[in-house]
Structures are given as structure tokens and as C-alpha cells.
């Protein structure tokens, strides 16, 4: 919570020296490229998965100052990992808080940006495995984004690549056998979104 407070304080401080602040909404698709893994803690069972398409949407703010901009966002993100051998899947929902620093070129038409993203892991659900109950998970994870995009008047087209800075784990308990399962993934995602500034 202290880190989130410091981030919020920094954004408010920057806004005091900004030339303009724009607010908007955005939504788009995410494609998770990481394979992920589900395994027992004893490692008697271990299966790699594959990424798949997901959804992302929320609010954004662009603070312009000194020829650059800072763009904090608050996004609901949902995606999954698929496991072919067991016909199972790990569904993940997060609240993402990316804070990108960028610059526009070509009369403001083209943008380049990069920055960190803090993810609050809200819910992990492992489907396709009998009687599994969620036991524990990493509440926070950190990643980094790099991207580009187009600004057409108030319309914003955004393309980013996000890579996780460390693995995120979740633990599940099979109540009948008391066997514990663990999923591990390092989120690497391609994000494409369409936004509109008011």
C-alpha cells in the first residue's frame, strides 16, 4: 500500500506542473504469450500450458508537460492459460496499474512509451481438475511495458508488449486427497487497445 500511495502522490505532484490533463476510457484485447505450468508440490505431475486471448478495459489519464506525457491507467484484465493434456485452464483476473512515460512525434500522431505496471491479482481459478480449491496466491506482481501507438484527434490506438519481472504463483488444494497443486507463470503479453480522451 505504501508503494501505491507514493505512486499516487507522484502523479498528483506532476499534475501541479503539467500543461494539460486529459481523461479517457480504453478497451482492447490481450494475448498472453507465456506457457505457464501447473504441477504438484511433490513434482510428480508437471504440465506446461499455452497462452491465449483475453480482455482488458478501464480508465486512463494523460498528463502532458515539457514535451513528454505520463499516462497512468486503471485496468481490469482477464486472461487464461490452457493445458491440453488435462483439458484444464487457469483463469486469471487482475487490476492493472500501468504508468507509462511517453513522447509524441509527427505533430502528435505517433507515440512511443515505456513504464512499469503493478498488478493486483484478484482471482485465480483452475478449471478442469477435480475438487480443487484455491488455497493461496501472490497478491501483487510487477511488469514492464514498451509500446507505440497512434493519436487521431481524441482517438488513441495503443500497442504494447508487457513482460513480467518475476514469476507469479498460485496454490490449490485437492480436498479428497489433500494433494497440493501449484501454478507458475511469468506474464508476457501483447496488448492492443482503443481509447478515447474526453
C-alpha positions as a Markdown table, in Angstrom:
| # | Residue | x | y | z |
|---|---|---|---|---|
| 1 | Unk | 0.0 | 0.0 | 0.0 |
| 2 | Unk | 2.9 | 2.3 | 0.7 |
| 3 | Unk | 4.1 | 1.9 | -2.9 |
| 4 | Unk | 0.7 | 2.7 | -4.3 |
| 5 | Unk | 0.5 | 5.8 | -2.0 |
| 6 | Unk | 3.9 | 7.0 | -3.3 |
| 7 | Unk | 2.8 | 6.5 | -6.9 |
| 8 | Unk | -0.4 | 8.4 | -6.3 |
| 9 | Unk | 1.5 | 11.2 | -4.6 |
| 10 | Unk | 3.9 | 11.4 | -7.5 |
| 11 | Unk | 1.1 | 11.7 | -10.1 |
| 12 | Unk | -0.6 | 14.5 | -8.1 |
| 13 | Unk | 2.7 | 16.3 | -7.8 |
| 14 | Unk | 3.4 | 16.1 | -11.5 |
| 15 | Unk | -0.1 | 17.3 | -12.3 |
| 16 | Unk | 0.6 | 20.5 | -10.5 |
| 17 | Unk | 3.3 | 21.3 | -13.1 |
| 18 | Unk | 1.5 | 19.9 | -16.1 |
| 19 | Unk | 0.4 | 21.8 | -19.2 |
| 20 | Unk | -2.7 | 19.8 | -19.6 |
| 21 | Unk | -4.5 | 16.7 | -18.3 |
| 22 | Unk | -6.8 | 14.5 | -20.4 |
| 23 | Unk | -9.1 | 11.7 | -19.1 |
| 24 | Unk | -10.3 | 8.8 | -21.2 |
| 25 | Unk | -11.6 | 5.3 | -21.4 |
| 26 | Unk | -10.0 | 2.4 | -23.2 |
| 27 | Unk | -10.7 | -1.3 | -24.0 |
| 28 | Unk | -8.9 | -4.0 | -26.0 |
| 29 | Unk | -7.5 | -7.4 | -26.4 |
| 30 | Unk | -4.5 | -9.0 | -24.7 |
| 31 | Unk | -2.7 | -12.0 | -26.0 |
| 32 | Unk | -0.7 | -13.9 | -23.3 |
| 33 | Unk | 2.4 | -15.5 | -24.9 |
| 34 | Unk | 3.7 | -17.3 | -21.8 |
| 35 | Unk | 3.3 | -21.0 | -21.4 |
| 36 | Unk | 2.9 | -21.2 | -17.7 |
| 37 | Unk | 2.9 | -24.5 | -15.7 |
| 38 | Unk | 0.7 | -26.5 | -13.4 |
| 39 | Unk | 2.3 | -29.1 | -11.1 |
| 40 | Unk | 2.1 | -30.9 | -7.8 |
| 41 | Unk | 4.3 | -29.6 | -5.0 |
| 42 | Unk | 5.9 | -33.1 | -5.0 |
| 43 | Unk | 6.6 | -32.6 | -8.7 |
| 44 | Unk | 5.0 | -36.0 | -9.6 |
| 45 | Unk | 2.8 | -34.2 | -12.1 |
| 46 | Unk | 4.0 | -31.3 | -14.2 |
| 47 | Unk | 2.4 | -29.9 | -17.3 |
| 48 | Unk | 3.2 | -26.8 | -19.4 |
| 49 | Unk | 0.4 | -24.8 | -20.9 |
| 50 | Unk | -0.1 | -22.2 | -23.5 |
| 51 | Unk | -1.3 | -18.6 | -23.6 |
| 52 | Unk | -4.5 | -17.4 | -25.1 |
| 53 | Unk | -6.6 | -14.3 | -25.9 |
| 54 | Unk | -8.0 | -12.1 | -23.1 |
| 55 | Unk | -9.7 | -8.8 | -22.4 |
| 56 | Unk | -8.7 | -5.5 | -20.9 |
| 57 | Unk | -10.6 | -2.3 | -20.2 |
| 58 | Unk | -10.7 | 0.7 | -17.9 |
| 59 | Unk | -9.8 | 4.4 | -17.4 |
| 60 | Unk | -6.7 | 6.4 | -18.3 |
| 61 | Unk | -5.3 | 9.9 | -17.7 |
| 62 | Unk | -2.6 | 11.6 | -19.8 |
| 63 | Unk | -0.6 | 14.4 | -18.1 |
| 64 | Unk | 1.4 | 16.5 | -20.6 |
| 65 | Unk | 4.4 | 18.5 | -19.6 |
| 66 | Unk | 7.7 | 19.6 | -21.1 |
| 67 | Unk | 7.1 | 17.8 | -24.4 |
| 68 | Unk | 6.5 | 14.5 | -22.7 |
| 69 | Unk | 3.5 | 12.8 | -21.1 |
| 70 | Unk | 2.8 | 10.5 | -18.2 |
| 71 | Unk | -0.1 | 8.1 | -18.6 |
| 72 | Unk | -1.4 | 6.3 | -15.5 |
| 73 | Unk | -4.2 | 3.8 | -16.0 |
| 74 | Unk | -6.6 | 1.6 | -14.0 |
| 75 | Unk | -7.5 | -1.5 | -16.0 |
| 76 | Unk | -9.4 | -4.7 | -15.4 |
| 77 | Unk | -7.6 | -7.5 | -17.1 |
| 78 | Unk | -8.8 | -11.1 | -17.7 |
| 79 | Unk | -6.8 | -13.9 | -19.5 |
| 80 | Unk | -6.1 | -17.6 | -19.2 |
| 81 | Unk | -3.6 | -20.4 | -19.7 |
| 82 | Unk | -4.8 | -23.6 | -21.4 |
| 83 | Unk | -3.4 | -27.1 | -20.6 |
| 84 | Unk | -4.1 | -29.6 | -23.5 |
| 85 | Unk | -3.2 | -32.8 | -21.7 |
| 86 | Unk | -5.7 | -32.4 | -18.9 |
| 87 | Unk | -8.2 | -30.1 | -20.8 |
| 88 | Unk | -7.8 | -27.7 | -18.0 |
| 89 | Unk | -7.2 | -24.0 | -17.8 |
| 90 | Unk | -6.0 | -21.4 | -15.4 |
| 91 | Unk | -8.2 | -18.2 | -15.5 |
| 92 | Unk | -6.7 | -15.1 | -14.1 |
| 93 | Unk | -8.2 | -11.7 | -13.3 |
| 94 | Unk | -6.2 | -8.7 | -12.3 |
| 95 | Unk | -6.4 | -5.0 | -11.6 |
| 96 | Unk | -3.5 | -3.5 | -13.6 |
| 97 | Unk | -2.0 | -0.1 | -12.9 |
| 98 | Unk | 0.5 | 0.8 | -15.7 |
| 99 | Unk | 2.3 | 4.2 | -15.5 |
| 100 | Unk | 3.9 | 4.9 | -18.9 |
| 101 | Unk | 6.1 | 7.8 | -19.8 |
| 102 | Unk | 5.9 | 8.7 | -23.5 |
| 103 | Unk | 6.6 | 11.2 | -26.2 |
| 104 | Unk | 4.7 | 12.0 | -29.4 |
| 105 | Unk | 6.1 | 12.7 | -32.8 |
| 106 | Unk | 4.9 | 13.7 | -36.2 |
| 107 | Unk | 2.7 | 16.5 | -35.0 |
| 108 | Unk | 1.4 | 14.3 | -32.1 |
| 109 | Unk | 0.2 | 11.5 | -34.4 |
| 110 | Unk | 2.7 | 8.8 | -33.3 |
| 111 | Unk | 3.6 | 7.9 | -29.7 |
| 112 | Unk | 6.4 | 5.9 | -28.1 |
| 113 | Unk | 6.1 | 4.9 | -24.4 |
| 114 | Unk | 7.5 | 2.7 | -21.7 |
| 115 | Unk | 7.0 | 2.2 | -18.0 |
| 116 | Unk | 6.1 | -0.2 | -15.1 |
| 117 | Unk | 2.9 | -1.9 | -14.4 |
| 118 | Unk | 1.7 | -3.0 | -11.0 |
| 119 | Unk | -0.8 | -5.8 | -11.0 |
| 120 | Unk | -3.2 | -6.6 | -8.1 |
| 121 | Unk | -4.1 | -10.3 | -8.6 |
| 122 | Unk | -7.8 | -10.5 | -7.8 |
| 123 | Unk | -8.7 | -14.1 | -8.6 |
| 124 | Unk | -7.2 | -17.3 | -9.9 |
| 125 | Unk | -9.4 | -20.2 | -10.9 |
| 126 | Unk | -8.0 | -23.6 | -12.1 |
| 127 | Unk | -10.7 | -25.4 | -14.1 |
| 128 | Unk | -10.7 | -28.9 | -15.5 |
| 129 | Unk | -9.2 | -30.5 | -12.3 |
| 130 | Unk | -11.5 | -32.3 | -9.9 |
| 131 | Unk | -12.3 | -30.8 | -6.5 |
| 132 | Unk | -9.6 | -28.2 | -6.5 |
| 133 | Unk | -10.0 | -25.3 | -4.0 |
| 134 | Unk | -7.9 | -22.1 | -4.1 |
| 135 | Unk | -5.5 | -22.0 | -1.2 |
| 136 | Unk | -3.0 | -19.2 | -1.7 |
| 137 | Unk | -1.7 | -16.8 | -4.4 |
| 138 | Unk | 0.7 | -13.9 | -4.9 |
| 139 | Unk | -1.4 | -10.8 | -4.3 |
| 140 | Unk | 0.9 | -8.4 | -6.3 |
| 141 | Unk | 3.1 | -8.7 | -9.4 |
| 142 | Unk | 5.3 | -6.3 | -11.3 |
| 143 | Unk | 5.9 | -6.0 | -15.0 |
| 144 | Unk | 7.3 | -3.6 | -17.6 |
| 145 | Unk | 5.7 | -2.3 | -20.8 |
| 146 | Unk | 7.1 | -0.8 | -24.0 |
| 147 | Unk | 4.9 | 0.3 | -26.8 |
| 148 | Unk | 3.8 | 2.6 | -29.6 |
| 149 | Unk | 0.5 | 4.0 | -30.9 |
| 150 | Unk | -1.4 | 6.5 | -32.9 |
| 151 | Unk | -3.3 | 9.6 | -31.8 |
| 152 | Unk | -6.1 | 10.6 | -34.2 |
| 153 | Unk | -7.7 | 13.6 | -32.7 |
| 154 | Unk | -9.2 | 12.3 | -29.4 |
| 155 | Unk | -8.9 | 8.6 | -30.5 |
| 156 | Unk | -5.9 | 6.6 | -29.3 |
| 157 | Unk | -4.7 | 3.3 | -30.8 |
| 158 | Unk | -2.2 | 1.7 | -28.4 |
| 159 | Unk | 0.0 | -1.4 | -28.9 |
| 160 | Unk | 2.2 | -2.6 | -26.1 |
| 161 | Unk | 4.3 | -5.5 | -25.1 |
| 162 | Unk | 4.4 | -6.4 | -21.4 |
| 163 | Unk | 6.9 | -8.7 | -19.7 |
| 164 | Unk | 6.7 | -9.9 | -16.2 |
| 165 | Unk | 9.5 | -9.1 | -13.7 |
| 166 | Unk | 9.4 | -12.4 | -11.9 |
| 167 | Unk | 7.0 | -15.4 | -11.6 |
| 168 | Unk | 3.5 | -15.4 | -10.1 |
| 169 | Unk | 2.4 | -18.5 | -8.2 |
| 170 | Unk | -1.0 | -19.8 | -7.0 |
| 171 | Unk | -1.7 | -22.8 | -4.8 |
| 172 | Unk | -4.7 | -25.1 | -5.0 |
| 173 | Unk | -5.7 | -28.0 | -2.7 |
| 174 | Unk | -7.5 | -31.2 | -3.8 |
| 175 | Unk | -9.6 | -31.8 | -0.7 |
| 176 | Unk | -10.2 | -35.5 | -1.2 |
| 177 | Unk | -6.5 | -36.5 | -1.4 |
| 178 | Unk | -5.1 | -33.4 | 0.3 |
| 179 | Unk | -2.7 | -33.1 | -2.7 |
| 180 | Unk | -1.5 | -29.6 | -3.4 |
| 181 | Unk | -1.1 | -28.1 | -6.9 |
| 182 | Unk | 0.8 | -25.0 | -7.8 |
| 183 | Unk | 0.7 | -22.9 | -10.9 |
| 184 | Unk | 3.6 | -20.7 | -12.0 |
| 185 | Unk | 3.6 | -18.1 | -14.8 |
| 186 | Unk | 5.6 | -15.1 | -15.9 |
| 187 | Unk | 3.1 | -12.8 | -17.7 |
| 188 | Unk | 4.3 | -11.8 | -21.2 |
| 189 | Unk | 1.5 | -10.1 | -23.1 |
| 190 | Unk | 0.8 | -8.3 | -26.3 |
| 191 | Unk | -1.8 | -5.6 | -25.6 |
| 192 | Unk | -3.9 | -3.8 | -28.2 |
| 193 | Unk | -6.4 | -1.3 | -27.1 |
| 194 | Unk | -8.6 | 1.5 | -28.5 |
| 195 | Unk | -9.1 | 4.6 | -26.2 |
| 196 | Unk | -10.9 | 7.9 | -26.3 |
| 197 | Unk | -9.9 | 11.1 | -24.5 |
| 198 | Unk | -12.8 | 13.4 | -23.4 |
